[in-house]
Amino acid sequence: MPCATDIENKIAKNFNVDIIQSGLPVFIFGTKSMAGDVFDCFVKSKINIAGFIDNNRTSTNTLFGKKIFSLKEIEPQKDRCVIIIATVTYVYEIKKQLENCGFKNIIPAYVLEFCRGLSEFKQNPSIENLVKDYCNNTAEYEKTATLLCDDLSKQTFDTIVEFRTGFDIEVYQKIKQPLNKQYFEDFIPDAFKFDCPFADCGGYTGDTALGFAKFTQNRYKKIYFIEADPKTFETGKKETINLDNIYYYNTAVTDFKKQVHFSADFNTGSKVTDEGLIVVDGTDIDSLVKEDRAFIKMDIEGAEKEALLGAKRLIQNGSALAVSIYHRAQDLRELPQIIKNINPNYDFYLRHYTDTIFESVLYAIPQTNSITATNVRRISS
């Protein structure tokens, strides 16, 4: 069984994170929320930040009282400075940009938690505890891997685990699939394209609902648009208002009907959380979707486990599922087994769609003839 401490020490050594405290000038590449988190961490650790870097800077830009530089301005220091990549979605591209310019000391922000003597870094929730979860549950990971039914799924699973033991973002290049295929892979049976409703859990601004309409060439039966964030919900309605047979639900998706605290940042990170400042209604999918079966997509920022437990009837009946599986460390090993425990008659596929840790999707496709019409009537009655 691998030791978490040994893996964390190896990651720290491979990324040479201790160079942060060497006295070399430290620049933060990025100017969004993660850059602020890195800056706060360094201030608390009494490490001076020389400035920020942004590809779209203007000459007068500053952030937290520090100048925002263009990369060209600091190129003369490329051998004598440290660059922290403080962005969520463009780590791979920025790393390549820096390497091509000859920079040597490049550290993604997500490895700061392994830097000794540094104040605790506010880690992205999707990256928290990746090493510890794998090391403490290796047997569960191995058990889940056996559920996957094709070679690409197994390679995808192994690569995600590889990242958890090395934190090398480049490994995702081996498995990245076209983003326009996300949720709408070729193995989705026609019955779930044309004959069953589509439950868009985490509808966001309507991009997935519009994608489903395109996927089916507008031959779909019905769309349930489900979004908890009030402002984003209204945007989604406006964007999808021209779609036929779409029904809107401004609610969180939960294991049963209840009110939940919700953090609404009107962006992709809005989520159910105990720290949320607003209270929203939560509803189980079994109550929302009246039909016996559906094609259910879930991208709900870590609430997928509870949502699956609130969809037992639909899963027992053999609904098709496309579930985000990267929001919490345990989701990769836990969510497939939750589905299998509800209904063992599924084929599982795993696909990944970006250069980063984000956008891994588990597909659960009911095996042919695994649920009889009699069973459907019995379960749904």
C-alpha positions in Angstrom: 0.0 0.0 0.0 1.5 3.4 -1.0 2.3 5.9 1.7 0.8 9.3 1.4 3.7 11.0 3.0 6.2 9.4 0.7 4.2 10.4 -2.4 3.8 14.0 -1.1 7.5 14.3 -0.5 8.3 12.9 -4.0 5.9 15.4 -5.5 7.6 18.3 -3.6 11.0 17.1 -4.7 10.0 16.7 -8.4 8.6 20.2 -8.5 11.4 21.7 -6.4 8.8 23.6 -4.3 11.3 24.6 -1.7 12.9 27.0 -4.1 10.0 29.3 -3.2 11.9 30.1 0.0 15.3 30.5 -1.6 15.1 34.3 -1.9 14.6 34.4 -5.7 11.9 36.8 -6.9 8.5 35.1 -7.0 5.9 36.0 -9.7 2.3 34.8 -9.8 1.0 34.0 -13.3 -2.7 34.8 -13.2 -4.9 37.6 -11.8 -8.2 35.8 -10.9 -9.3 34.2 -7.6 -6.6 31.6 -7.3 -4.0 34.3 -7.7 -5.5 36.0 -4.7 -5.4 32.8 -2.7 -1.7 32.3 -3.6 -0.9 35.9 -2.7 -2.7 35.5 0.7 -0.8 32.3 1.4 2.6 34.0 0.6 1.8 37.1 2.7 1.0 34.9 5.7 4.2 33.0 5.1 6.2 36.3 4.9 7.4 35.6 1.4 7.5 38.6 -0.9 5.7 38.6 -4.2 7.6 40.5 -6.9 4.5 40.9 -9.1 1.9 39.3 -11.2 2.0 38.1 -14.8 -0.9 38.3 -17.2 -1.0 37.8 -21.0 -3.6 40.5 -21.3 -2.1 43.2 -19.1 -2.2 46.9 -19.7 0.7 49.2 -18.7 -1.2 50.6 -15.6 -2.4 47.4 -14.2 -1.7 46.5 -10.5 -3.1 43.8 -8.2 -2.9 43.9 -4.4 -0.5 46.8 -4.8 1.9 44.8 -7.0 2.6 45.4 -10.7 1.1 43.2 -13.3 3.8 42.4 -15.9 3.8 41.0 -19.4 5.8 37.8 -19.7 8.2 39.6 -22.1 9.0 42.1 -19.3 10.4 39.4 -17.0 12.1 37.2 -19.6 15.5 38.6 -18.7 15.0 37.1 -15.2 14.0 33.6 -16.5 16.9 31.9 -14.8 16.6 33.9 -11.6 13.0 33.9 -10.6 10.1 31.5 -9.6 6.8 31.5 -11.5 3.7 30.2 -9.7 0.9 29.2 -12.2 -2.2 30.4 -10.3 -5.0 29.5 -12.7 -7.6 26.7 -12.7 -8.1 25.9 -16.4 -5.0 26.8 -18.3 -2.2 25.2 -16.4 -0.9 23.1 -19.2 -0.9 25.9 -21.8 0.8 28.3 -19.5 3.4 25.8 -18.5 4.2 25.2 -22.2 4.4 28.9 -22.8 6.9 29.4 -20.0 9.0 26.4 -21.0 9.1 27.7 -24.6 10.4 31.0 -23.3 13.1 29.3 -21.3 11.8 29.7 -17.7 13.2 27.0 -15.4 11.5 27.3 -12.0 7.8 26.7 -12.8 5.4 25.6 -10.0 1.7 25.0 -10.5 -0.2 26.4 -7.5 -1.9 23.1 -6.8 1.4 21.6 -5.5 1.9 24.4 -2.9 0.3 22.2 -0.3 3.4 20.1 -0.4 5.8 23.0 0.3 7.3 22.7 3.8 7.0 25.8 6.0 4.4 27.5 3.8 1.2 28.7 5.3 -1.8 26.5 4.5 -2.8 27.1 0.9 -6.5 27.3 0.0 -6.6 24.3 -2.4 -9.2 23.9 -5.1 -11.9 21.4 -3.8 -11.3 19.1 -6.8 -7.7 18.7 -5.8 -8.0 18.4 -2.0 -6.9 15.1 -0.5 -6.1 13.4 -3.9 -3.0 11.7 -2.6 -4.4 10.7 0.8 -7.7 9.4 -0.7 -5.8 7.1 -3.1 -3.3 5.9 -0.5 -6.0 5.2 2.1 -8.4 3.5 -0.3 -6.2 1.6 -2.8 -8.3 -1.5 -2.6 -11.5 0.5 -3.4 -9.8 2.1 -6.4 -8.8 -1.4 -7.7 -12.4 -2.6 -7.2 -13.9 0.3 -9.1 -11.4 -0.2 -12.0 -12.8 -3.6 -12.6 -16.2 -2.2 -13.3 -15.1 -0.3 -16.5 -16.0 -2.0 -19.7 -13.6 -0.7 -22.4 -9.9 -0.1 -22.9 -10.2 3.7 -23.1 -12.1 3.8 -19.8 -9.4 1.7 -18.1 -6.7 3.9 -19.5 -8.5 7.0 -18.4 -8.9 5.6 -14.9 -5.2 4.7 -14.7 -4.2 8.1 -15.9 -6.3 9.9 -13.4 -4.7 7.7 -10.7 -1.3 8.5 -12.2 -1.9 12.2 -11.7 -2.9 11.6 -8.0 0.6 10.0 -7.4 2.6 12.5 -9.4 0.6 15.8 -10.0 2.1 16.0 -13.5 -0.7 17.8 -15.5 0.8 16.5 -18.8 -0.5 13.0 -18.2 -4.0 14.1 -19.3 -2.8 14.6 -22.8 -2.9 10.8 -23.2 -6.6 10.6 -22.6 -8.1 14.0 -23.5 -11.2 13.6 -25.7 -12.9 16.3 -27.8 -14.9 18.6 -25.6 -17.9 18.6 -27.9 -18.4 14.9 -27.1 -18.8 15.6 -23.4 -22.1 13.9 -22.2 -22.9 13.0 -25.8 -20.8 10.0 -26.7 -21.5 7.6 -29.5 -22.4 4.8 -27.1 -25.5 6.6 -25.8 -28.3 4.4 -27.0 -30.9 5.9 -29.3 -33.7 5.2 -26.8 -32.1 7.8 -24.5 -31.6 10.3 -27.3 -35.2 10.3 -28.7 -37.6 8.4 -26.4 -36.6 9.4 -22.9 -36.5 12.8 -21.3 -33.1 14.5 -20.7 -32.6 15.7 -17.1 -29.9 18.4 -17.2 -28.9 18.6 -13.5 -26.6 21.6 -13.2 -28.0 23.3 -16.3 -25.8 26.3 -15.8 -26.3 28.8 -18.7 -28.0 26.3 -21.0 -25.0 25.1 -22.9 -25.6 21.4 -22.2 -29.4 21.7 -23.1 -28.5 23.3 -26.3 -25.8 20.7 -26.9 -28.4 17.9 -26.4 -30.8 19.5 -28.8 -28.0 19.5 -31.4 -27.0 16.0 -30.5 -30.5 14.7 -31.2 -31.1 17.1 -34.2 -34.0 18.5 -32.2 -35.7 15.1 -32.2 -35.6 14.8 -28.4 -38.7 14.1 -26.3 -38.3 16.5 -23.4 -35.7 18.5 -21.4 -35.7 19.1 -17.6 -33.5 22.1 -17.1 -32.4 22.1 -13.4 -30.2 24.8 -11.9 -29.9 26.0 -8.3 -28.1 29.3 -8.8 -30.9 31.9 -9.1 -29.0 34.3 -11.4 -27.5 31.6 -13.6 -30.9 29.9 -13.8 -32.4 33.1 -15.4 -29.5 33.3 -17.8 -30.1 29.6 -18.8 -33.8 30.3 -19.4 -33.0 33.2 -21.7 -30.4 31.1 -23.7 -32.7 28.1 -24.1 -36.1 29.8 -24.5 -36.4 28.8 -28.1 -36.0 25.1 -27.4 -39.2 23.0 -27.6 -40.5 21.0 -24.6 -38.1 22.3 -22.1 -39.2 22.7 -18.4 -37.4 24.8 -15.9 -36.7 24.1 -12.2 -34.8 26.5 -10.1 -33.7 24.0 -7.4 -30.7 22.1 -6.1 -30.6 18.4 -6.7 -30.5 16.5 -3.5 -31.2 13.0 -2.0 -34.7 14.1 -0.8 -36.8 17.3 -0.6 -35.2 19.8 1.8 -33.7 23.2 1.9 -29.9 23.5 1.6 -27.3 26.3 1.9 -25.9 27.3 -1.4 -22.9 29.3 -2.5 -23.9 31.4 -5.5 -20.9 32.9 -7.2 -22.9 33.1 -10.5 -20.2 31.0 -12.1 -19.2 27.4 -12.6 -18.3 27.1 -8.9 -21.7 27.6 -7.5 -22.6 24.7 -5.2 -24.4 23.3 -2.2 -22.2 23.9 0.8 -22.7 24.4 4.6 -20.9 27.7 4.2 -23.4 29.0 1.6 -25.0 32.4 2.3 -28.3 31.7 0.7 -30.9 29.0 1.2 -32.5 27.2 -1.8 -35.0 24.4 -2.2 -33.5 21.0 -2.9 -35.4 18.2 -4.7 -34.6 14.6 -5.5 -34.6 13.7 -9.2 -37.1 10.9 -8.6 -39.7 13.6 -7.6 -38.9 15.9 -10.5 -38.8 13.4 -13.4 -42.2 11.7 -13.7 -41.3 9.3 -16.4 -40.0 5.8 -15.7 -36.6 6.3 -17.2 -34.4 9.3 -18.3 -31.1 10.3 -19.7 -29.6 12.1 -16.6 -26.6 14.4 -16.7 -25.1 15.6 -13.5 -22.5 18.4 -13.1 -23.4 19.8 -9.7 -20.1 20.6 -8.0 -19.7 17.8 -5.5 -23.4 17.0 -4.8 -23.4 14.1 -7.2 -23.5 11.4 -4.5 -26.6 12.8 -2.9 -28.2 13.3 -6.3 -27.7 9.7 -7.2 -29.2 8.6 -3.9 -32.2 10.7 -4.8 -32.6 9.0 -8.2 -32.9 5.4 -7.0 -36.2 4.8 -8.8 -34.8 6.0 -12.1 -31.6 4.1 -11.7 -33.4 0.9 -10.7 -35.5 1.3 -13.9 -32.3 1.6 -16.0 -31.9 5.2 -16.8 -28.7 6.3 -18.6 -26.3 8.5 -16.6 -23.6 10.9 -17.4 -22.1 12.0 -14.1 -19.2 14.4 -13.3 -16.7 12.4 -11.3 -13.9 14.9 -10.4 -15.4 17.3 -7.9 -14.3 15.4 -4.8 -11.4 13.0 -4.4 -13.6 10.1 -3.4 -16.0 10.4 -6.3 -13.8 8.4 -8.7 -13.9 5.3 -6.6 -17.3 5.9 -4.9 -19.9 7.0 -7.5 -19.6 3.9 -9.8 -20.1 1.6 -6.8 -23.2 3.6 -5.6 -24.8 3.2 -9.0 -23.9 -0.5 -9.1 -25.3 -1.1 -5.6 -28.6 0.4 -6.8 -28.7 -1.5 -10.0 -26.0 -4.0 -11.0 -27.0 -4.2 -14.6 -24.9 -1.3 -16.0 -21.9 -0.9 -18.3 -19.6 1.8 -17.1 -17.5 4.1 -19.3 -15.1 6.8 -18.2 -14.0 9.7 -20.4 -11.9 12.9 -19.8 -12.2 16.2 -21.8 -9.6 18.8 -20.8 -5.9 19.4 -20.2 -6.5 19.6 -16.5 -8.1 17.5 -13.7 -11.5 18.9 -14.6 -14.3 17.4 -16.7 -14.0 13.6 -16.1 -17.4 12.0 -16.8 -18.7 8.6 -15.7 -21.3 7.1 -18.1 -23.6 4.3 -16.8 -25.4 2.7 -19.7 -28.0 0.0 -18.9 -27.2 -3.4 -20.3 -29.5 -4.5 -23.1 -32.8 -6.0 -21.7 -31.5 -5.8 -18.2 -34.7 -4.2 -16.9 -38.0 -5.7 -18.0 -41.2 -3.8 -18.6 -42.6 -5.7 -15.6 -39.8 -4.5 -13.4 -40.3 -0.9 -14.6 -44.0 -0.9 -13.7 -43.3 -2.5 -10.3 -40.6 -0.1 -9.3 -42.4 3.0 -10.4 -45.7 2.1 -9.0 
